[in-house]
Amino acid sequence: MSRQELLSPEGLRVDGRRANELRRISCRASVLNSADGSSYYEQGNTKVLVAVYGPREPRTKSLTHDHATINVEFNVAPFSTSERRKRSKGDKRLLEVASFVKQTFEGAVQTAVYPRSQIDIYIHLLQHDGGTLETCINAATLALVDAGISMVDYVCACTAGFIDETPVLDLNFVEESSIETPDLTVAVLPRSGNIALLQMESRLHSSKLEDVLELATEGCKHIHKKLDDAVLAAASELAKKLS
């Protein structure tokens, strides 16, 4: 698909959004009774379910004693895309996403509060339509907050890219699949503005980086509001049950 097809002369993208418009976001916390914390998160047609267990006793004795270890497992449902195939746990892409999520939260979770323990994050991609990494990070943030895990701040992630010399926010599958569209994923801590993750799928000229980064950061601020609303909704629901 050419760049001209990705962005119309009127400035509309393939899904009808403007360049600086996020996909529709819907999210809920406390969706699994068996987990210490859980979340269901939709961004556009990308849908993710996350379960968090811990802090709990580590399975191995080789872990450090002064802080918790974070483990991340990422799985993709065979029905998540039109291409029906089951991925093995050793799939390179699965391990890559899990590694990025793990690195992101190692700097945000206050692991020193939980010595000699581990925190397990299980991420299940139910439907894929672009922005997998950002969706996983946002869903994991909501699940960790739901589990009561101590964090320095929320971690909010968003993608941005360039189409026809125009910065675009929150790429869908069609857009990020184009070899001509640079894809940048940014995760930030909203209160401090610090960057927790900066990951690029393809080359982007240095003169364009600032505009793309600024757009993605602005998207993270809107996502922060959505996550905060979901946490407040879950807390209100819990309060009603207890009363």
Secondary structure, 3 states (H helix, E strand, C coil): CCHHHHECCCCCECCCCCCCCCCCEEEEECCCCCCCEEEEEEECCEEEEEEEEEEECCCCCCCCCCCCEEEEEEEECCCCCCCCCCCCCCCHHHHHHHHHHHHHHHCCECHHHCCCCEEEEEEEEEECCCCHHHHHHHHHHHHHHHCCCCECCCCEEEEEEEECCEEEECCCHHHHHCCCCCEEEEEECCCCCCEEEEEECCCCCHHHHHHHHHHHHHHHHHHHHHHHHHHHHHHHHHHHHHC
